[in-house]
Amino acid sequence: MEINVLKESKDEIEVELEDITLVEILRVYLNKDSDVIMAVWRRKHPTEKPALLVKTKGKTPKKAIKDAILNITKELDKFNLDFKKLK
């Protein structure tokens, strides 16, 4: 997956991702983090890639994104194990 950094500063980052579903999942998990002030995404036109804006306090935006990805991965692993138990 390709990630393009559009803007970056100490407390803010804007990245462009390829998939709107991933951007929305990241937004949800980022907004659960108490160090994230705001996580929102936009897309100027349906043919364009979505851009995710993350503003933080207390940790870097990159760290917040990495933490969100880690939490998503943990939940997916748990879901996978629970699903395997159904067989």
mmCIF file of the C-alpha atoms, coordinates in Angstrom:
data_MODEL
# 
_entry.id   MODEL 
# 
loop_
_atom_site.group_PDB 
_atom_site.id 
_atom_site.type_symbol 
_atom_site.label_atom_id 
_atom_site.label_alt_id 
_atom_site.label_comp_id 
_atom_site.label_asym_id 
_atom_site.label_entity_id 
_atom_site.label_seq_id 
_atom_site.pdbx_PDB_ins_code 
_atom_site.Cartn_x 
_atom_site.Cartn_y 
_atom_site.Cartn_z 
_atom_site.occupancy 
_atom_site.B_iso_or_equiv 
_atom_site.pdbx_formal_charge 
_atom_site.auth_seq_id 
_atom_site.auth_comp_id 
_atom_site.auth_asym_id 
_atom_site.auth_atom_id 
_atom_site.pdbx_PDB_model_num 
ATOM 1  C CA . MET A 1 1  ? 0.000   0.000   0.000  1.00 0.00 ? 1  MET A CA 1 
ATOM 2  C CA . GLU A 1 2  ? 1.259   3.424   -0.902 1.00 0.00 ? 2  GLU A CA 1 
ATOM 3  C CA . ILE A 1 3  ? 1.198   6.252   1.652  1.00 0.00 ? 3  ILE A CA 1 
ATOM 4  C CA . ASN A 1 4  ? 2.070   9.784   0.586  1.00 0.00 ? 4  ASN A CA 1 
ATOM 5  C CA . VAL A 1 5  ? 2.872   12.391  3.225  1.00 0.00 ? 5  VAL A CA 1 
ATOM 6  C CA . LEU A 1 6  ? 1.267   15.651  2.118  1.00 0.00 ? 6  LEU A CA 1 
ATOM 7  C CA . LYS A 1 7  ? 2.140   17.788  5.166  1.00 0.00 ? 7  LYS A CA 1 
ATOM 8  C CA . GLU A 1 8  ? 4.029   17.087  8.355  1.00 0.00 ? 8  GLU A CA 1 
ATOM 9  C CA . SER A 1 9  ? 4.892   19.054  11.472 1.00 0.00 ? 9  SER A CA 1 
ATOM 10 C CA . LYS A 1 10 ? 5.567   18.255  15.132 1.00 0.00 ? 10 LYS A CA 1 
ATOM 11 C CA . ASP A 1 11 ? 1.895   17.834  16.087 1.00 0.00 ? 11 ASP A CA 1 
ATOM 12 C CA . GLU A 1 12 ? 0.184   17.341  12.727 1.00 0.00 ? 12 GLU A CA 1 
ATOM 13 C CA . ILE A 1 13 ? 0.410   15.099  9.699  1.00 0.00 ? 13 ILE A CA 1 
ATOM 14 C CA . GLU A 1 14 ? -1.645  14.763  6.550  1.00 0.00 ? 14 GLU A CA 1 
ATOM 15 C CA . VAL A 1 15 ? -1.250  11.571  4.537  1.00 0.00 ? 15 VAL A CA 1 
ATOM 16 C CA . GLU A 1 16 ? -2.856  10.330  1.369  1.00 0.00 ? 16 GLU A CA 1 
ATOM 17 C CA . LEU A 1 17 ? -3.868  6.665   1.273  1.00 0.00 ? 17 LEU A CA 1 
ATOM 18 C CA . GLU A 1 18 ? -5.209  4.516   -1.526 1.00 0.00 ? 18 GLU A CA 1 
ATOM 19 C CA . ASP A 1 19 ? -8.281  3.062   0.149  1.00 0.00 ? 19 ASP A CA 1 
ATOM 20 C CA . ILE A 1 20 ? -11.217 4.889   1.727  1.00 0.00 ? 20 ILE A CA 1 
ATOM 21 C CA . THR A 1 21 ? -12.041 1.897   3.948  1.00 0.00 ? 21 THR A CA 1 
ATOM 22 C CA . LEU A 1 22 ? -8.592  1.918   5.545  1.00 0.00 ? 22 LEU A CA 1 
ATOM 23 C CA . VAL A 1 23 ? -8.756  5.667   6.070  1.00 0.00 ? 23 VAL A CA 1 
ATOM 24 C CA . GLU A 1 24 ? -12.090 5.356   7.880  1.00 0.00 ? 24 GLU A CA 1 
ATOM 25 C CA . ILE A 1 25 ? -10.883 2.512   10.101 1.00 0.00 ? 25 ILE A CA 1 
ATOM 26 C CA . LEU A 1 26 ? -7.753  4.488   10.977 1.00 0.00 ? 26 LEU A CA 1 
ATOM 27 C CA . ARG A 1 27 ? -9.863  7.569   11.748 1.00 0.00 ? 27 ARG A CA 1 
ATOM 28 C CA . VAL A 1 28 ? -12.052 5.611   14.168 1.00 0.00 ? 28 VAL A CA 1 
ATOM 29 C CA . TYR A 1 29 ? -9.100  4.080   16.036 1.00 0.00 ? 29 TYR A CA 1 
ATOM 30 C CA . LEU A 1 30 ? -7.135  7.329   16.090 1.00 0.00 ? 30 LEU A CA 1 
ATOM 31 C CA . ASN A 1 31 ? -10.063 9.169   17.665 1.00 0.00 ? 31 ASN A CA 1 
ATOM 32 C CA . LYS A 1 32 ? -10.084 6.597   20.494 1.00 0.00 ? 32 LYS A CA 1 
ATOM 33 C CA . ASP A 1 33 ? -6.540  7.711   21.454 1.00 0.00 ? 33 ASP A CA 1 
ATOM 34 C CA . SER A 1 34 ? -6.511  10.350  24.194 1.00 0.00 ? 34 SER A CA 1 
ATOM 35 C CA . ASP A 1 35 ? -3.369  11.926  22.683 1.00 0.00 ? 35 ASP A CA 1 
ATOM 36 C CA . VAL A 1 36 ? -5.142  12.568  19.378 1.00 0.00 ? 36 VAL A CA 1 
ATOM 37 C CA . ILE A 1 37 ? -6.892  15.926  19.219 1.00 0.00 ? 37 ILE A CA 1 
ATOM 38 C CA . MET A 1 38 ? -8.434  15.277  15.832 1.00 0.00 ? 38 MET A CA 1 
ATOM 39 C CA . ALA A 1 39 ? -8.384  12.668  13.094 1.00 0.00 ? 39 ALA A CA 1 
ATOM 40 C CA . VAL A 1 40 ? -10.442 13.419  10.002 1.00 0.00 ? 40 VAL A CA 1 
ATOM 41 C CA . TRP A 1 41 ? -10.322 12.516  6.348  1.00 0.00 ? 41 TRP A CA 1 
ATOM 42 C CA . ARG A 1 42 ? -11.475 14.189  3.173  1.00 0.00 ? 42 ARG A CA 1 
ATOM 43 C CA . ARG A 1 43 ? -11.684 13.459  -0.495 1.00 0.00 ? 43 ARG A CA 1 
ATOM 44 C CA . LYS A 1 44 ? -12.156 16.323  -2.924 1.00 0.00 ? 44 LYS A CA 1 
ATOM 45 C CA . HIS A 1 45 ? -13.645 14.095  -5.615 1.00 0.00 ? 45 HIS A CA 1 
ATOM 46 C CA . PRO A 1 46 ? -14.633 10.395  -5.757 1.00 0.00 ? 46 PRO A CA 1 
ATOM 47 C CA . THR A 1 47 ? -11.886 9.765   -8.317 1.00 0.00 ? 47 THR A CA 1 
ATOM 48 C CA . GLU A 1 48 ? -9.203  11.078  -5.948 1.00 0.00 ? 48 GLU A CA 1 
ATOM 49 C CA . LYS A 1 49 ? -7.466  9.333   -3.070 1.00 0.00 ? 49 LYS A CA 1 
ATOM 50 C CA . PRO A 1 50 ? -8.590  10.216  0.470  1.00 0.00 ? 50 PRO A CA 1 
ATOM 51 C CA . ALA A 1 51 ? -6.352  12.301  2.738  1.00 0.00 ? 51 ALA A CA 1 
ATOM 52 C CA . LEU A 1 52 ? -6.173  11.716  6.495  1.00 0.00 ? 52 LEU A CA 1 
ATOM 53 C CA . LEU A 1 53 ? -5.340  14.627  8.813  1.00 0.00 ? 53 LEU A CA 1 
ATOM 54 C CA . VAL A 1 54 ? -4.132  13.808  12.336 1.00 0.00 ? 54 VAL A CA 1 
ATOM 55 C CA . LYS A 1 55 ? -3.447  16.372  15.078 1.00 0.00 ? 55 LYS A CA 1 
ATOM 56 C CA . THR A 1 56 ? -1.939  15.222  18.378 1.00 0.00 ? 56 THR A CA 1 
ATOM 57 C CA . LYS A 1 57 ? -0.744  16.319  21.800 1.00 0.00 ? 57 LYS A CA 1 
ATOM 58 C CA . GLY A 1 58 ? 1.682   14.281  23.870 1.00 0.00 ? 58 GLY A CA 1 
ATOM 59 C CA . LYS A 1 59 ? 2.914   12.027  21.064 1.00 0.00 ? 59 LYS A CA 1 
ATOM 60 C CA . THR A 1 60 ? 3.873   12.428  17.447 1.00 0.00 ? 60 THR A CA 1 
ATOM 61 C CA . PRO A 1 61 ? 1.230   11.883  14.779 1.00 0.00 ? 61 PRO A CA 1 
ATOM 62 C CA . LYS A 1 62 ? 3.308   9.059   13.275 1.00 0.00 ? 62 LYS A CA 1 
ATOM 63 C CA . LYS A 1 63 ? 3.387   7.308   16.673 1.00 0.00 ? 63 LYS A CA 1 
ATOM 64 C CA . ALA A 1 64 ? -0.389  7.742   16.978 1.00 0.00 ? 64 ALA A CA 1 
ATOM 65 C CA . ILE A 1 65 ? -0.904  6.170   13.557 1.00 0.00 ? 65 ILE A CA 1 
ATOM 66 C CA . LYS A 1 66 ? 1.444   3.288   14.402 1.00 0.00 ? 66 LYS A CA 1 
ATOM 67 C CA . ASP A 1 67 ? -0.437  2.705   17.676 1.00 0.00 ? 67 ASP A CA 1 
ATOM 68 C CA . ALA A 1 68 ? -3.774  2.715   15.839 1.00 0.00 ? 68 ALA A CA 1 
ATOM 69 C CA . ILE A 1 69 ? -2.479  0.180   13.317 1.00 0.00 ? 69 ILE A CA 1 
ATOM 70 C CA . LEU A 1 70 ? -1.219  -2.014  16.161 1.00 0.00 ? 70 LEU A CA 1 
ATOM 71 C CA . ASN A 1 71 ? -4.638  -1.885  17.869 1.00 0.00 ? 71 ASN A CA 1 
ATOM 72 C CA . ILE A 1 72 ? -6.428  -2.711  14.620 1.00 0.00 ? 72 ILE A CA 1 
ATOM 73 C CA . THR A 1 73 ? -4.084  -5.658  14.039 1.00 0.00 ? 73 THR A CA 1 
ATOM 74 C CA . LYS A 1 74 ? -4.660  -6.981  17.572 1.00 0.00 ? 74 LYS A CA 1 
ATOM 75 C CA . GLU A 1 75 ? -8.432  -6.835  17.149 1.00 0.00 ? 75 GLU A CA 1 
ATOM 76 C CA . LEU A 1 76 ? -8.268  -8.543  13.761 1.00 0.00 ? 76 LEU A CA 1 
ATOM 77 C CA . ASP A 1 77 ? -6.077  -11.309 15.206 1.00 0.00 ? 77 ASP A CA 1 
ATOM 78 C CA . LYS A 1 78 ? -8.575  -11.825 18.027 1.00 0.00 ? 78 LYS A CA 1 
ATOM 79 C CA . PHE A 1 79 ? -11.446 -11.879 15.550 1.00 0.00 ? 79 PHE A CA 1 
ATOM 80 C CA . ASN A 1 80 ? -9.579  -14.434 13.431 1.00 0.00 ? 80 ASN A CA 1 
ATOM 81 C CA . LEU A 1 81 ? -9.027  -16.694 16.467 1.00 0.00 ? 81 LEU A CA 1 
ATOM 82 C CA . ASP A 1 82 ? -12.674 -16.417 17.509 1.00 0.00 ? 82 ASP A CA 1 
ATOM 83 C CA . PHE A 1 83 ? -13.755 -17.247 13.972 1.00 0.00 ? 83 PHE A CA 1 
ATOM 84 C CA . LYS A 1 84 ? -11.496 -20.313 13.839 1.00 0.00 ? 84 LYS A CA 1 
ATOM 85 C CA . LYS A 1 85 ? -13.134 -21.586 17.029 1.00 0.00 ? 85 LYS A CA 1 
ATOM 86 C CA . LEU A 1 86 ? -16.464 -21.723 15.208 1.00 0.00 ? 86 LEU A CA 1 
ATOM 87 C CA . LYS A 1 87 ? -15.267 -24.512 12.890 1.00 0.00 ? 87 LYS A CA 1 
# 
